[in-house]
Amino acid sequence: MTTETTVATGNARRHSTQSHEPRWPVILMTPDVSEAPDAPTETEYVVRANYADAIAEAGGIPLILPYNTWNLASALALADGIVLTGARPGTEVTGARRQFEIQLVEQALKAGKPLLGICHGMQLIGECLGGEFQTELPAAAVSHIPQDIPDVLAHEIIVEQGSVLTDWVGKGPARVNSLHRHALAGQGRFRVAARAPDGTIEAFEGDTDGFCLGIQWHPEYRLSELDRNIMRAFVDRSAEAAVRKARSASSAGSNRVRERLAQLELALPEASSPPGAFSGAVRTGNIITVSGQVPLKDGVVLQTGHLGACVSIEEGRECARWALLNALAQLEGAAGGFDNILGFVRLAGYVAADAAFERHGAVVDGASELLRELFPDRWAHARIAIGVTSLPRGVPVEVELTAVVGDEA
């Protein structure tokens, strides 16, 4: 796990706000289960509210994850981070929960999803990383179950220098709450970050590709700044994962458009700089308006002239297609990728033509039909085709485009 020893609260969410990418990461929480032997239909998934409250306070969206292995891959695709919660005090987790969580951890580690294990969750992740599950705690002066509810600071922890916790503990000795009868022991693909005075492992960092942190106490009670820093850091790493996921999706959407272009033996040109005192594209809310684009190919005007004189209908249609390609190049940059485009509002086509020419719509069809081929699921748009006496640089066609983008764009 690559770690940083500072907590910049909300950095990923501030960055994502500036780049119009997802703000709030989705955090899945594993629940306990409350079974009713005499009424199996009344079995309940149970998660203490303070887990969800702590995640929400740190900027995440908490959701309960049922023990369904058949849709686990889909759930992981939705998740930006995962919390394995503790068990109910004084109880063992069920076999169904344990087997589900083992599969969850294995797949989450493979996918590089940020993981936070709390109490039982820490022990199970540690086991998956090669550690040993210890059913008895050492006989020592430290009480790991000082009371039934861990709402007070119970004992000190010794933080390993250079660990991810080092800069989170603040000044003075670190104290934590406690409520556990079992522990993690041995060695594995993790580095111990903190121990209790009796040697019990209180925190570890996973030696994994993604963020992986195990905490033996219950930071969701938020009794100290260390507790809050842990929750903030986890949610921030999950927010960073959400940003990467959005960028990947945008890249995939752009790739699909480029694949369709390749099939048509076309390519998206580089977005050209405006030749005047205006922007190539402007976003207002969820609307992007692309300034009028002329038919440039490799930065050179494709053709000049007027329809009805020296430019044929087919040549005009080709000019309309290239004008649209230049508009799409501007749009991709303004939207942060074609996958962020929800649909189109209007395509305006301006056709330089002789006074007797009447087939302006047939010329602009070149742009509309290409838009349909590149975005078959969201191409529909309103349109206007206007005849004019002349256009910039002597071109026969100019195209203006307006699109709708999502909140994440």
Residue, then its C-alpha position, 0 to 999 in steps of 0.5 A: m500500500t502506498t501511503e502518505t503521512t499527511v491528511a489533506t481532508g477533502n483533497a480528492r473531493r476538492h480536485s474532483t469538484q474543480s474537474h467536474e468529476p464525482r464528488w462523493p465516493v460510494i462506500l460499501m459496509t459489510p453488515d452483521v446479521s440478526e437471525a430469528p430462528d422461528a421466523p427466518t423471513e425476518t432475518e435482518y442485516v445490522v450495521r450500527a449507525n455510527y459507521a454510516d455517520a462517520i463515513a458520511e461526516a468524512g464525505g462518503i456515501p455509505l451503503i450496506l452490502p448484503y451477503n450476495t456472492w452472485n452479484l459481488a463483481s457488480a457491487l465492487a464495480l459500484a464501490d469506491g471503497i469498502v469497510l469491513t465492520g466489527a462484529r456485534p459485541g460478545t458474538e462470533v460472526t456467522g459462517a455465511r458472513r465470514q465466507f462472504e467477506i473472504q471472497l469480498v476481500e480477495q476480489a477487492l484486493k485484486a481490483g485495488k479497491p480501498l479497504l478499511g477493516i475495523c475490529h473483526g474486519m481488521q482481523l479478517i483482512g489480516e488473515c487474508l494477507g497471511g496473518e493468524f487469527q488469535t482467539e485468546l488475548p495475552a494475560a496482561a494489565v491492558s483491558h481490551i474489554p473495559q466496558d460493553i460500549p467502546d465510547v471512552l478512550a481505554h488504553e494507549i497505543i504505541v505507534e510505529q515510526g514511519s507508519v501511516l498513523t505517525d502524523w495522524v496522532g497529534k501531540g502526546p500519547a495516543r489513546v483508543n477505545s477497545l472492545h475485542r476478545h480476539a486479535l491478529a497475530g503473526q506475519g503476512r503481507f502487512r506492516v504493523a502500524a501500532r501495538a497495545p502495551d501488551g504487544t497486541i497488534e492494534a493497526f496495520e497497513g496492507d502491503t498491497d497495490g491499493f489503500c488497505l488499513g486495519i484498525q483493531w479499535h473502533p474509530e467510527y466512535r470518533l473519540s479523538e482526532l486520530d479516529r477522524n483522521i483515519m476515516r477522512a484518509f480512507v474516504d479521501r483515498s476512495a474519492e481518488a479511486a472514484v476520480r480514476k474510475a470516472r477518468s477511465a470511463s471517459s477514456a473508454g467512451s472516447n475510445r468507442v467514438r474513435e473506434r467508430l471513426a476508424q471504421l469510417e476511415l476517419a479520425l478526430p482532429e486536434a482541437s484548433s485554437p480559436p482565430g479570434a477573441f472567443s472560446g472554442a467551447v463554453r460550458t454553462g451548467n450542464i450545457i456545452t456550446v461549441s463555437g462554429q467550426v469550419p471544415l479543417k483537415d490536418g489544420v488546412v481548409l478542406q475546400t472553399g467556394h459556394l454550393g450551387a456554383c463550384v461546390s457539389i452537394e456531395e462535396g458540401r456534405e463532406c465539408a459538413r462532416w469535417a466541420l462536425l469532426n472539428a466541433l467534436a474535438q472541441l466538445e471532447g475537451a470541454a466535456g472531459g470525454f465523450d462518455n460524459i455526454l448525455g445527448f445533443v440539443r442543437l446542430a446549426g449548419y451554415v451553408a454558403a450558397d448562391a441565391a438560387f440554391e435550396r438544398h441546404g438541409a441535404v448538405v447539413d445532413g452530412a453532419s447530422e448523419l455522422l453524429r448518428e453514426l458516432f453516438p447511436d444511442r444519444w444522437a437525436h438533436a434539433r437542427i437549423a440549416i441556414g443559407v448565407t452569402s459567405l463564411p470565414r476563410g471562404v469555406p462552404v459550410e460551418v457547424e455549431l453544436t450544443a450538447v448536454v453533459g452529466d453532473e460528473a463531466 
